[in-house]
């Protein structure tokens, strides 16, 4: 593999899915979210990187933040 292909493969396998999550929540195309992130990163000299990493950490550990609701048993489960 060439070096560029290795780098692309690394980022595709290790991506956190933050842009995909935002696209799913907003109901828009994922490429638009990624382009927006790239443009904003260039305009603000990389400052969106900090919230992106924070969101990636939260998405990676979201099972700690969800409240576990007890499901009510139905009459068939008694």
mmCIF file of the N, C-alpha and C atoms, coordinates in Angstrom:
data_MODEL
# 
_entry.id   MODEL 
# 
loop_
_atom_site.group_PDB 
_atom_site.id 
_atom_site.type_symbol 
_atom_site.label_atom_id 
_atom_site.label_alt_id 
_atom_site.label_comp_id 
_atom_site.label_asym_id 
_atom_site.label_entity_id 
_atom_site.label_seq_id 
_atom_site.pdbx_PDB_ins_code 
_atom_site.Cartn_x 
_atom_site.Cartn_y 
_atom_site.Cartn_z 
_atom_site.occupancy 
_atom_site.B_iso_or_equiv 
_atom_site.pdbx_formal_charge 
_atom_site.auth_seq_id 
_atom_site.auth_comp_id 
_atom_site.auth_asym_id 
_atom_site.auth_atom_id 
_atom_site.pdbx_PDB_model_num 
ATOM 1   N N  . UNK A 1 1  ? 0.834   -1.195  0.000  1.00 0.00 ? 1  UNK A N  1 
ATOM 2   C CA . UNK A 1 1  ? 0.000   0.000   0.000  1.00 0.00 ? 1  UNK A CA 1 
ATOM 3   C C  . UNK A 1 1  ? 0.873   1.249   0.000  1.00 0.00 ? 1  UNK A C  1 
ATOM 4   N N  . UNK A 1 2  ? 0.362   2.245   -0.659 1.00 0.00 ? 2  UNK A N  1 
ATOM 5   C CA . UNK A 1 2  ? 1.082   3.495   -0.642 1.00 0.00 ? 2  UNK A CA 1 
ATOM 6   C C  . UNK A 1 2  ? 0.808   4.222   0.660  1.00 0.00 ? 2  UNK A C  1 
ATOM 7   N N  . UNK A 1 3  ? 1.628   5.178   0.970  1.00 0.00 ? 3  UNK A N  1 
ATOM 8   C CA . UNK A 1 3  ? 1.530   5.912   2.228  1.00 0.00 ? 3  UNK A CA 1 
ATOM 9   C C  . UNK A 1 3  ? 0.209   6.646   2.338  1.00 0.00 ? 3  UNK A C  1 
ATOM 10  N N  . UNK A 1 4  ? -0.232  7.262   1.266  1.00 0.00 ? 4  UNK A N  1 
ATOM 11  C CA . UNK A 1 4  ? -1.498  8.010   1.310  1.00 0.00 ? 4  UNK A CA 1 
ATOM 12  C C  . UNK A 1 4  ? -2.663  7.065   1.555  1.00 0.00 ? 4  UNK A C  1 
ATOM 13  N N  . UNK A 1 5  ? -2.644  5.907   0.929  1.00 0.00 ? 5  UNK A N  1 
ATOM 14  C CA . UNK A 1 5  ? -3.708  4.935   1.149  1.00 0.00 ? 5  UNK A CA 1 
ATOM 15  C C  . UNK A 1 5  ? -3.712  4.440   2.591  1.00 0.00 ? 5  UNK A C  1 
ATOM 16  N N  . UNK A 1 6  ? -2.532  4.274   3.175  1.00 0.00 ? 6  UNK A N  1 
ATOM 17  C CA . UNK A 1 6  ? -2.453  3.861   4.577  1.00 0.00 ? 6  UNK A CA 1 
ATOM 18  C C  . UNK A 1 6  ? -3.040  4.924   5.493  1.00 0.00 ? 6  UNK A C  1 
ATOM 19  N N  . UNK A 1 7  ? -2.757  6.186   5.202  1.00 0.00 ? 7  UNK A N  1 
ATOM 20  C CA . UNK A 1 7  ? -3.279  7.276   6.029  1.00 0.00 ? 7  UNK A CA 1 
ATOM 21  C C  . UNK A 1 7  ? -4.797  7.345   5.912  1.00 0.00 ? 7  UNK A C  1 
ATOM 22  N N  . UNK A 1 8  ? -5.317  7.254   4.686  1.00 0.00 ? 8  UNK A N  1 
ATOM 23  C CA . UNK A 1 8  ? -6.770  7.288   4.479  1.00 0.00 ? 8  UNK A CA 1 
ATOM 24  C C  . UNK A 1 8  ? -7.428  6.110   5.179  1.00 0.00 ? 8  UNK A C  1 
ATOM 25  N N  . UNK A 1 9  ? -6.850  4.932   5.053  1.00 0.00 ? 9  UNK A N  1 
ATOM 26  C CA . UNK A 1 9  ? -7.397  3.746   5.708  1.00 0.00 ? 9  UNK A CA 1 
ATOM 27  C C  . UNK A 1 9  ? -7.412  3.907   7.224  1.00 0.00 ? 9  UNK A C  1 
ATOM 28  N N  . UNK A 1 10 ? -6.333  4.480   7.788  1.00 0.00 ? 10 UNK A N  1 
ATOM 29  C CA . UNK A 1 10 ? -6.262  4.692   9.226  1.00 0.00 ? 10 UNK A CA 1 
ATOM 30  C C  . UNK A 1 10 ? -7.400  5.600   9.702  1.00 0.00 ? 10 UNK A C  1 
ATOM 31  N N  . UNK A 1 11 ? -7.607  6.712   9.003  1.00 0.00 ? 11 UNK A N  1 
ATOM 32  C CA . UNK A 1 11 ? -8.647  7.644   9.429  1.00 0.00 ? 11 UNK A CA 1 
ATOM 33  C C  . UNK A 1 11 ? -10.044 7.096   9.197  1.00 0.00 ? 11 UNK A C  1 
ATOM 34  N N  . UNK A 1 12 ? -10.238 6.288   8.169  1.00 0.00 ? 12 UNK A N  1 
ATOM 35  C CA . UNK A 1 12 ? -11.542 5.683   7.952  1.00 0.00 ? 12 UNK A CA 1 
ATOM 36  C C  . UNK A 1 12 ? -11.861 4.657   9.025  1.00 0.00 ? 12 UNK A C  1 
ATOM 37  N N  . UNK A 1 13 ? -10.872 3.916   9.456  1.00 0.00 ? 13 UNK A N  1 
ATOM 38  C CA . UNK A 1 13 ? -11.110 2.896   10.472 1.00 0.00 ? 13 UNK A CA 1 
ATOM 39  C C  . UNK A 1 13 ? -11.206 3.489   11.879 1.00 0.00 ? 13 UNK A C  1 
ATOM 40  N N  . UNK A 1 14 ? -10.527 4.595   12.126 1.00 0.00 ? 14 UNK A N  1 
ATOM 41  C CA . UNK A 1 14 ? -10.488 5.178   13.457 1.00 0.00 ? 14 UNK A CA 1 
ATOM 42  C C  . UNK A 1 14 ? -11.393 6.393   13.618 1.00 0.00 ? 14 UNK A C  1 
ATOM 43  N N  . UNK A 1 15 ? -12.171 6.707   12.607 1.00 0.00 ? 15 UNK A N  1 
ATOM 44  C CA . UNK A 1 15 ? -13.021 7.892   12.715 1.00 0.00 ? 15 UNK A CA 1 
ATOM 45  C C  . UNK A 1 15 ? -14.064 7.669   13.804 1.00 0.00 ? 15 UNK A C  1 
ATOM 46  N N  . UNK A 1 16 ? -14.442 8.735   14.419 1.00 0.00 ? 16 UNK A N  1 
ATOM 47  C CA . UNK A 1 16 ? -15.322 8.650   15.570 1.00 0.00 ? 16 UNK A CA 1 
ATOM 48  C C  . UNK A 1 16 ? -16.793 8.698   15.199 1.00 0.00 ? 16 UNK A C  1 
ATOM 49  N N  . UNK A 1 17 ? -17.119 9.144   14.014 1.00 0.00 ? 17 UNK A N  1 
ATOM 50  C CA . UNK A 1 17 ? -18.512 9.193   13.597 1.00 0.00 ? 17 UNK A CA 1 
ATOM 51  C C  . UNK A 1 17 ? -19.250 10.428  14.064 1.00 0.00 ? 17 UNK A C  1 
ATOM 52  N N  . UNK A 1 18 ? -18.543 11.470  14.442 1.00 0.00 ? 18 UNK A N  1 
ATOM 53  C CA . UNK A 1 18 ? -19.191 12.697  14.916 1.00 0.00 ? 18 UNK A CA 1 
ATOM 54  C C  . UNK A 1 18 ? -19.966 13.348  13.778 1.00 0.00 ? 18 UNK A C  1 
ATOM 55  N N  . UNK A 1 19 ? -19.355 13.463  12.619 1.00 0.00 ? 19 UNK A N  1 
ATOM 56  C CA . UNK A 1 19 ? -20.040 14.085  11.478 1.00 0.00 ? 19 UNK A CA 1 
ATOM 57  C C  . UNK A 1 19 ? -21.235 13.240  11.045 1.00 0.00 ? 19 UNK A C  1 
ATOM 58  N N  . UNK A 1 20 ? -21.090 11.926  11.065 1.00 0.00 ? 20 UNK A N  1 
ATOM 59  C CA . UNK A 1 20 ? -22.205 11.045  10.703 1.00 0.00 ? 20 UNK A CA 1 
ATOM 60  C C  . UNK A 1 20 ? -23.339 11.183  11.709 1.00 0.00 ? 20 UNK A C  1 
ATOM 61  N N  . UNK A 1 21 ? -23.005 11.309  12.979 1.00 0.00 ? 21 UNK A N  1 
ATOM 62  C CA . UNK A 1 21 ? -24.030 11.471  14.015 1.00 0.00 ? 21 UNK A CA 1 
ATOM 63  C C  . UNK A 1 21 ? -24.784 12.775  13.816 1.00 0.00 ? 21 UNK A C  1 
ATOM 64  N N  . UNK A 1 22 ? -24.037 13.882  13.560 1.00 0.00 ? 22 UNK A N  1 
ATOM 65  C CA . UNK A 1 22 ? -24.689 15.178  13.324 1.00 0.00 ? 22 UNK A CA 1 
ATOM 66  C C  . UNK A 1 22 ? -25.563 15.123  12.078 1.00 0.00 ? 22 UNK A C  1 
ATOM 67  N N  . UNK A 1 23 ? -25.089 14.488  11.014 1.00 0.00 ? 23 UNK A N  1 
ATOM 68  C CA . UNK A 1 23 ? -25.872 14.392  9.786  1.00 0.00 ? 23 UNK A CA 1 
ATOM 69  C C  . UNK A 1 23 ? -27.151 13.606  10.016 1.00 0.00 ? 23 UNK A C  1 
ATOM 70  N N  . UNK A 1 24 ? -27.062 12.534  10.771 1.00 0.00 ? 24 UNK A N  1 
ATOM 71  C CA . UNK A 1 24 ? -28.250 11.732  11.073 1.00 0.00 ? 24 UNK A CA 1 
ATOM 72  C C  . UNK A 1 24 ? -29.240 12.520  11.912 1.00 0.00 ? 24 UNK A C  1 
ATOM 73  N N  . UNK A 1 25 ? -28.736 13.261  12.909 1.00 0.00 ? 25 UNK A N  1 
ATOM 74  C CA . UNK A 1 25 ? -29.617 14.053  13.779 1.00 0.00 ? 25 UNK A CA 1 
ATOM 75  C C  . UNK A 1 25 ? -30.278 15.210  13.030 1.00 0.00 ? 25 UNK A C  1 
ATOM 76  N N  . UNK A 1 26 ? -29.525 15.848  12.132 1.00 0.00 ? 26 UNK A N  1 
ATOM 77  C CA . UNK A 1 26 ? -30.051 16.999  11.398 1.00 0.00 ? 26 UNK A CA 1 
ATOM 78  C C  . UNK A 1 26 ? -30.800 16.598  10.129 1.00 0.00 ? 26 UNK A C  1 
ATOM 79  N N  . UNK A 1 27 ? -30.646 15.363  9.710  1.00 0.00 ? 27 UNK A N  1 
ATOM 80  C CA . UNK A 1 27 ? -31.336 14.868  8.528  1.00 0.00 ? 27 UNK A CA 1 
ATOM 81  C C  . UNK A 1 27 ? -30.774 15.414  7.223  1.00 0.00 ? 27 UNK A C  1 
ATOM 82  N N  . UNK A 1 28 ? -29.459 15.635  7.187  1.00 0.00 ? 28 UNK A N  1 
ATOM 83  C CA . UNK A 1 28 ? -28.834 16.136  5.974  1.00 0.00 ? 28 UNK A CA 1 
ATOM 84  C C  . UNK A 1 28 ? -27.738 15.177  5.535  1.00 0.00 ? 28 UNK A C  1 
ATOM 85  N N  . UNK A 1 29 ? -27.196 15.436  4.376  1.00 0.00 ? 29 UNK A N  1 
ATOM 86  C CA . UNK A 1 29 ? -26.157 14.583  3.806  1.00 0.00 ? 29 UNK A CA 1 
ATOM 87  C C  . UNK A 1 29 ? -24.856 14.719  4.608  1.00 0.00 ? 29 UNK A C  1 
ATOM 88  N N  . UNK A 1 30 ? -24.185 13.611  4.833  1.00 0.00 ? 30 UNK A N  1 
ATOM 89  C CA . UNK A 1 30 ? -22.972 13.612  5.646  1.00 0.00 ? 30 UNK A CA 1 
ATOM 90  C C  . UNK A 1 30 ? -21.849 14.414  4.994  1.00 0.00 ? 30 UNK A C  1 
ATOM 91  N N  . UNK A 1 31 ? -21.805 14.430  3.668  1.00 0.00 ? 31 UNK A N  1 
ATOM 92  C CA . UNK A 1 31 ? -20.748 15.187  2.999  1.00 0.00 ? 31 UNK A CA 1 
ATOM 93  C C  . UNK A 1 31 ? -20.871 16.683  3.262  1.00 0.00 ? 31 UNK A C  1 
ATOM 94  N N  . UNK A 1 32 ? -22.094 17.171  3.414  1.00 0.00 ? 32 UNK A N  1 
ATOM 95  C CA . UNK A 1 32 ? -22.292 18.589  3.728  1.00 0.00 ? 32 UNK A CA 1 
ATOM 96  C C  . UNK A 1 32 ? -21.781 18.912  5.136  1.00 0.00 ? 32 UNK A C  1 
ATOM 97  N N  . UNK A 1 33 ? -21.987 18.019  6.061  1.00 0.00 ? 33 UNK A N  1 
ATOM 98  C CA . UNK A 1 33 ? -21.501 18.239  7.426  1.00 0.00 ? 33 UNK A CA 1 
ATOM 99  C C  . UNK A 1 33 ? -19.978 18.220  7.444  1.00 0.00 ? 33 UNK A C  1 
ATOM 100 N N  . UNK A 1 34 ? -19.384 17.281  6.739  1.00 0.00 ? 34 UNK A N  1 
ATOM 101 C CA . UNK A 1 34 ? -17.925 17.203  6.695  1.00 0.00 ? 34 UNK A CA 1 
ATOM 102 C C  . UNK A 1 34 ? -17.321 18.435  6.030  1.00 0.00 ? 34 UNK A C  1 
ATOM 103 N N  . UNK A 1 35 ? -17.926 18.893  4.917  1.00 0.00 ? 35 UNK A N  1 
ATOM 104 C CA . UNK A 1 35 ? -17.432 20.106  4.264  1.00 0.00 ? 35 UNK A CA 1 
ATOM 105 C C  . UNK A 1 35 ? -17.560 21.317  5.180  1.00 0.00 ? 35 UNK A C  1 
ATOM 106 N N  . UNK A 1 36 ? -18.681 21.419  5.873  1.00 0.00 ? 36 UNK A N  1 
ATOM 107 C CA . UNK A 1 36 ? -18.871 22.529  6.815  1.00 0.00 ? 36 UNK A CA 1 
ATOM 108 C C  . UNK A 1 36 ? -17.786 22.503  7.881  1.00 0.00 ? 36 UNK A C  1 
ATOM 109 N N  . UNK A 1 37 ? -17.494 21.339  8.418  1.00 0.00 ? 37 UNK A N  1 
ATOM 110 C CA . UNK A 1 37 ? -16.461 21.225  9.442  1.00 0.00 ? 37 UNK A CA 1 
ATOM 111 C C  . UNK A 1 37 ? -15.091 21.633  8.894  1.00 0.00 ? 37 UNK A C  1 
ATOM 112 N N  . UNK A 1 38 ? -14.785 21.207  7.685  1.00 0.00 ? 38 UNK A N  1 
ATOM 113 C CA . UNK A 1 38 ? -13.496 21.573  7.081  1.00 0.00 ? 38 UNK A CA 1 
ATOM 114 C C  . UNK A 1 38 ? -13.408 23.073  6.857  1.00 0.00 ? 38 UNK A C  1 
ATOM 115 N N  . UNK A 1 39 ? -14.462 23.669  6.300  1.00 0.00 ? 39 UNK A N  1 
ATOM 116 C CA . UNK A 1 39 ? -14.456 25.116  6.046  1.00 0.00 ? 39 UNK A CA 1 
ATOM 117 C C  . UNK A 1 39 ? -14.345 25.910  7.338  1.00 0.00 ? 39 UNK A C  1 
ATOM 118 N N  . UNK A 1 40 ? -15.097 25.514  8.345  1.00 0.00 ? 40 UNK A N  1 
ATOM 119 C CA . UNK A 1 40 ? -15.049 26.226  9.626  1.00 0.00 ? 40 UNK A CA 1 
ATOM 120 C C  . UNK A 1 40 ? -13.679 26.066  10.270 1.00 0.00 ? 40 UNK A C  1 
ATOM 121 N N  . UNK A 1 41 ? -13.071 24.905  10.123 1.00 0.00 ? 41 UNK A N  1 
ATOM 122 C CA . UNK A 1 41 ? -11.737 24.691  10.683 1.00 0.00 ? 41 UNK A CA 1 
ATOM 123 C C  . UNK A 1 41 ? -10.704 25.606  10.038 1.00 0.00 ? 41 UNK A C  1 
ATOM 124 N N  . UNK A 1 42 ? -10.797 25.797  8.731  1.00 0.00 ? 42 UNK A N  1 
ATOM 125 C CA . UNK A 1 42 ? -9.868  26.700  8.055  1.00 0.00 ? 42 UNK A CA 1 
ATOM 126 C C  . UNK A 1 42 ? -10.134 28.154  8.424  1.00 0.00 ? 42 UNK A C  1 
ATOM 127 N N  . UNK A 1 43 ? -11.395 28.529  8.524  1.00 0.00 ? 43 UNK A N  1 
ATOM 128 C CA . UNK A 1 43 ? -11.719 29.921  8.834  1.00 0.00 ? 43 UNK A CA 1 
ATOM 129 C C  . UNK A 1 43 ? -11.354 30.308  10.259 1.00 0.00 ? 43 UNK A C  1 
ATOM 130 N N  . UNK A 1 44 ? -11.466 29.385  11.181 1.00 0.00 ? 44 UNK A N  1 
ATOM 131 C CA . UNK A 1 44 ? -11.211 29.696  12.590 1.00 0.00 ? 44 UNK A CA 1 
ATOM 132 C C  . UNK A 1 44 ? -9.898  29.096  13.088 1.00 0.00 ? 44 UNK A C  1 
ATOM 133 N N  . UNK A 1 45 ? -9.041  28.722  12.198 1.00 0.00 ? 45 UNK A N  1 
ATOM 134 C CA . UNK A 1 45 ? -7.702  28.205  12.484 1.00 0.00 ? 45 UNK A CA 1 
ATOM 135 C C  . UNK A 1 45 ? -7.751  26.993  13.425 1.00 0.00 ? 45 UNK A C  1 
ATOM 136 N N  . UNK A 1 46 ? -8.638  26.060  13.124 1.00 0.00 ? 46 UNK A N  1 
ATOM 137 C CA . UNK A 1 46 ? -8.651  24.794  13.840 1.00 0.00 ? 46 UNK A CA 1 
ATOM 138 C C  . UNK A 1 46 ? -9.353  24.764  15.179 1.00 0.00 ? 46 UNK A C  1 
ATOM 139 N N  . UNK A 1 47 ? -10.024 25.838  15.570 1.00 0.00 ? 47 UNK A N  1 
ATOM 140 C CA . UNK A 1 47 ? -10.668 25.836  16.884 1.00 0.00 ? 47 UNK A CA 1 
ATOM 141 C C  . UNK A 1 47 ? -11.820 24.837  17.001 1.00 0.00 ? 47 UNK A C  1 
ATOM 142 N N  . UNK A 1 48 ? -12.523 24.437  15.921 1.00 0.00 ? 48 UNK A N  1 
ATOM 143 C CA . UNK A 1 48 ? -13.568 23.411  16.084 1.00 0.00 ? 48 UNK A CA 1 
ATOM 144 C C  . UNK A 1 48 ? -13.019 22.035  16.436 1.00 0.00 ? 48 UNK A C  1 
ATOM 145 N N  . UNK A 1 49 ? -11.718 21.883  16.409 1.00 0.00 ? 49 UNK A N  1 
ATOM 146 C CA . UNK A 1 49 ? -11.127 20.589  16.733 1.00 0.00 ? 49 UNK A CA 1 
ATOM 147 C C  . UNK A 1 49 ? -11.389 20.203  18.185 1.00 0.00 ? 49 UNK A C  1 
ATOM 148 N N  . UNK A 1 50 ? -11.385 21.169  19.083 1.00 0.00 ? 50 UNK A N  1 
ATOM 149 C CA . UNK A 1 50 ? -11.618 20.884  20.511 1.00 0.00 ? 50 UNK A CA 1 
ATOM 150 C C  . UNK A 1 50 ? -13.043 20.375  20.747 1.00 0.00 ? 50 UNK A C  1 
ATOM 151 N N  . UNK A 1 51 ? -14.099 21.076  20.244 1.00 0.00 ? 51 UNK A N  1 
ATOM 152 C CA . UNK A 1 51 ? -15.447 20.507  20.418 1.00 0.00 ? 51 UNK A CA 1 
ATOM 153 C C  . UNK A 1 51 ? -15.624 19.174  19.703 1.00 0.00 ? 51 UNK A C  1 
ATOM 154 N N  . UNK A 1 52 ? -14.957 19.005  18.542 1.00 0.00 ? 52 UNK A N  1 
ATOM 155 C CA . UNK A 1 52 ? -15.055 17.741  17.823 1.00 0.00 ? 52 UNK A CA 1 
ATOM 156 C C  . UNK A 1 52 ? -14.508 16.598  18.671 1.00 0.00 ? 52 UNK A C  1 
ATOM 157 N N  . UNK A 1 53 ? -13.357 16.794  19.285 1.00 0.00 ? 53 UNK A N  1 
ATOM 158 C CA . UNK A 1 53 ? -12.774 15.743  20.131 1.00 0.00 ? 53 UNK A CA 1 
ATOM 159 C C  . UNK A 1 53 ? -13.630 15.487  21.365 1.00 0.00 ? 53 UNK A C  1 
ATOM 160 N N  . UNK A 1 54 ? -14.216 16.541  21.914 1.00 0.00 ? 54 UNK A N  1 
ATOM 161 C CA . UNK A 1 54 ? -15.119 16.367  23.060 1.00 0.00 ? 54 UNK A CA 1 
ATOM 162 C C  . UNK A 1 54 ? -16.351 15.557  22.654 1.00 0.00 ? 54 UNK A C  1 
ATOM 163 N N  . UNK A 1 55 ? -16.928 15.877  21.493 1.00 0.00 ? 55 UNK A N  1 
ATOM 164 C CA . UNK A 1 55 ? -18.090 15.117  21.018 1.00 0.00 ? 55 UNK A CA 1 
ATOM 165 C C  . UNK A 1 55 ? -17.705 13.674  20.708 1.00 0.00 ? 55 UNK A C  1 
ATOM 166 N N  . UNK A 1 56 ? -16.514 13.474  20.167 1.00 0.00 ? 56 UNK A N  1 
ATOM 167 C CA . UNK A 1 56 ? -16.058 12.113  19.875 1.00 0.00 ? 56 UNK A CA 1 
ATOM 168 C C  . UNK A 1 56 ? -15.917 11.309  21.165 1.00 0.00 ? 56 UNK A C  1 
ATOM 169 N N  . UNK A 1 57 ? -15.389 11.942  22.201 1.00 0.00 ? 57 UNK A N  1 
ATOM 170 C CA . UNK A 1 57 ? -15.245 11.251  23.484 1.00 0.00 ? 57 UNK A CA 1 
ATOM 171 C C  . UNK A 1 57 ? -16.614 10.904  24.063 1.00 0.00 ? 57 UNK A C  1 
ATOM 172 N N  . UNK A 1 58 ? -17.543 11.853  23.977 1.00 0.00 ? 58 UNK A N  1 
ATOM 173 C CA . UNK A 1 58 ? -18.894 11.606  24.503 1.00 0.00 ? 58 UNK A CA 1 
ATOM 174 C C  . UNK A 1 58 ? -19.579 10.496  23.716 1.00 0.00 ? 58 UNK A C  1 
ATOM 175 N N  . UNK A 1 59 ? -19.472 10.512  22.397 1.00 0.00 ? 59 UNK A N  1 
ATOM 176 C CA . UNK A 1 59 ? -20.082 9.451   21.591 1.00 0.00 ? 59 UNK A CA 1 
ATOM 177 C C  . UNK A 1 59 ? -19.448 8.100   21.872 1.00 0.00 ? 59 UNK A C  1 
ATOM 178 N N  . UNK A 1 60 ? -18.168 8.101   22.148 1.00 0.00 ? 60 UNK A N  1 
ATOM 179 C CA . UNK A 1 60 ? -17.472 6.845   22.450 1.00 0.00 ? 60 UNK A CA 1 
ATOM 180 C C  . UNK A 1 60 ? -17.905 6.286   23.811 1.00 0.00 ? 60 UNK A C  1 
ATOM 181 N N  . UNK A 1 61 ? -18.263 7.164   24.741 1.00 0.00 ? 61 UNK A N  1 
ATOM 182 C CA . UNK A 1 61 ? -18.645 6.750   26.097 1.00 0.00 ? 61 UNK A CA 1 
ATOM 183 C C  . UNK A 1 61 ? -20.092 7.092   26.424 1.00 0.00 ? 61 UNK A C  1 
ATOM 184 N N  . UNK A 1 62 ? -20.955 7.108   25.429 1.00 0.00 ? 62 UNK A N  1 
ATOM 185 C CA . UNK A 1 62 ? -22.330 7.542   25.652 1.00 0.00 ? 62 UNK A CA 1 
ATOM 186 C C  . UNK A 1 62 ? -23.122 6.594   26.549 1.00 0.00 ? 62 UNK A C  1 
ATOM 187 N N  . UNK A 1 63 ? -22.682 5.364   26.679 1.00 0.00 ? 63 UNK A N  1 
ATOM 188 C CA . UNK A 1 63 ? -23.389 4.438   27.553 1.00 0.00 ? 63 UNK A CA 1 
ATOM 189 C C  . UNK A 1 63 ? -23.272 4.849   29.023 1.00 0.00 ? 63 UNK A C  1 
ATOM 190 N N  . UNK A 1 64 ? -22.277 5.667   29.362 1.00 0.00 ? 64 UNK A N  1 
ATOM 191 C CA . UNK A 1 64 ? -22.167 6.166   30.732 1.00 0.00 ? 64 UNK A CA 1 
ATOM 192 C C  . UNK A 1 64 ? -23.128 7.318   31.000 1.00 0.00 ? 64 UNK A C  1 
ATOM 193 N N  . UNK A 1 65 ? -23.544 8.024   29.960 1.00 0.00 ? 65 UNK A N  1 
ATOM 194 C CA . UNK A 1 65 ? -24.379 9.200   30.118 1.00 0.00 ? 65 UNK A CA 1 
ATOM 195 C C  . UNK A 1 65 ? -25.866 8.918   30.013 1.00 0.00 ? 65 UNK A C  1 
ATOM 196 N N  . UNK A 1 66 ? -26.242 7.804   29.452 1.00 0.00 ? 66 UNK A N  1 
ATOM 197 C CA . UNK A 1 66 ? -27.656 7.484   29.303 1.00 0.00 ? 66 UNK A CA 1 
ATOM 198 C C  . UNK A 1 66 ? -28.218 6.985   30.622 1.00 0.00 ? 66 UNK A C  1 
ATOM 199 N N  . UNK A 1 67 ? -29.384 7.474   30.933 1.00 0.00 ? 67 UNK A N  1 
ATOM 200 C CA . UNK A 1 67 ? -30.073 6.988   32.118 1.00 0.00 ? 67 UNK A CA 1 
ATOM 201 C C  . UNK A 1 67 ? -30.751 5.669   31.779 1.00 0.00 ? 67 UNK A C  1 
ATOM 202 N N  . UNK A 1 68 ? -30.545 4.731   32.629 1.00 0.00 ? 68 UNK A N  1 
ATOM 203 C CA . UNK A 1 68 ? -31.153 3.433   32.411 1.00 0.00 ? 68 UNK A CA 1 
ATOM 204 C C  . UNK A 1 68 ? -32.570 3.450   32.980 1.00 0.00 ? 68 UNK A C  1 
ATOM 205 N N  . UNK A 1 69 ? -33.527 3.357   32.103 1.00 0.00 ? 69 UNK A N  1 
ATOM 206 C CA . UNK A 1 69 ? -34.920 3.314   32.538 1.00 0.00 ? 69 UNK A CA 1 
ATOM 207 C C  . UNK A 1 69 ? -35.337 1.870   32.688 1.00 0.00 ? 69 UNK A C  1 
ATOM 208 N N  . UNK A 1 70 ? -36.037 1.615   33.754 1.00 0.00 ? 70 UNK A N  1 
ATOM 209 C CA . UNK A 1 70 ? -36.541 0.268   33.943 1.00 0.00 ? 70 UNK A CA 1 
ATOM 210 C C  . UNK A 1 70 ? -37.779 0.094   33.076 1.00 0.00 ? 70 UNK A C  1 
ATOM 211 N N  . UNK A 1 71 ? -37.746 -0.950  32.290 1.00 0.00 ? 71 UNK A N  1 
ATOM 212 C CA . UNK A 1 71 ? -38.880 -1.234  31.431 1.00 0.00 ? 71 UNK A CA 1 
ATOM 213 C C  . UNK A 1 71 ? -39.969 -1.897  32.249 1.00 0.00 ? 71 UNK A C  1 
ATOM 214 N N  . UNK A 1 72 ? -41.166 -1.412  32.094 1.00 0.00 ? 72 UNK A N  1 
ATOM 215 C CA . UNK A 1 72 ? -42.279 -2.012  32.816 1.00 0.00 ? 72 UNK A CA 1 
ATOM 216 C C  . UNK A 1 72 ? -42.586 -3.385  32.232 1.00 0.00 ? 72 UNK A C  1 
ATOM 217 N N  . UNK A 1 73 ? -42.851 -4.307  33.116 1.00 0.00 ? 73 UNK A N  1 
ATOM 218 C CA . UNK A 1 73 ? -43.179 -5.647  32.661 1.00 0.00 ? 73 UNK A CA 1 
ATOM 219 C C  . UNK A 1 73 ? -44.622 -5.681  32.196 1.00 0.00 ? 73 UNK A C  1 
ATOM 220 N N  . UNK A 1 74 ? -44.835 -6.424  31.156 1.00 0.00 ? 74 UNK A N  1 
ATOM 221 C CA . UNK A 1 74 ? -46.186 -6.610  30.659 1.00 0.00 ? 74 UNK A CA 1 
ATOM 222 C C  . UNK A 1 74 ? -46.822 -7.792  31.375 1.00 0.00 ? 74 UNK A C  1 
ATOM 223 N N  . UNK A 1 75 ? -48.064 -7.967  31.160 1.00 0.00 ? 75 UNK A N  1 
ATOM 224 C CA . UNK A 1 75 ? -48.722 -9.092  31.833 1.00 0.00 ? 75 UNK A CA 1 
ATOM 225 C C  . UNK A 1 75 ? -48.221 -10.435 31.323 1.00 0.00 ? 75 UNK A C  1 
ATOM 226 N N  . UNK A 1 76 ? -47.623 -10.458 30.148 1.00 0.00 ? 76 UNK A N  1 
ATOM 227 C CA . UNK A 1 76 ? -47.125 -11.700 29.580 1.00 0.00 ? 76 UNK A CA 1 
ATOM 228 C C  . UNK A 1 76 ? -45.769 -12.089 30.194 1.00 0.00 ? 76 UNK A C  1 
ATOM 229 N N  . UNK A 1 77 ? -45.107 -11.156 30.840 1.00 0.00 ? 77 UNK A N  1 
ATOM 230 C CA . UNK A 1 77 ? -43.791 -11.449 31.424 1.00 0.00 ? 77 UNK A CA 1 
ATOM 231 C C  . UNK A 1 77 ? -43.867 -11.748 32.918 1.00 0.00 ? 77 UNK A C  1 
ATOM 232 N N  . UNK A 1 78 ? -45.002 -11.655 33.512 1.00 0.00 ? 78 UNK A N  1 
ATOM 233 C CA . UNK A 1 78 ? -45.141 -11.883 34.959 1.00 0.00 ? 78 UNK A CA 1 
ATOM 234 C C  . UNK A 1 78 ? -45.002 -13.315 35.337 1.00 0.00 ? 78 UNK A C  1 
# 
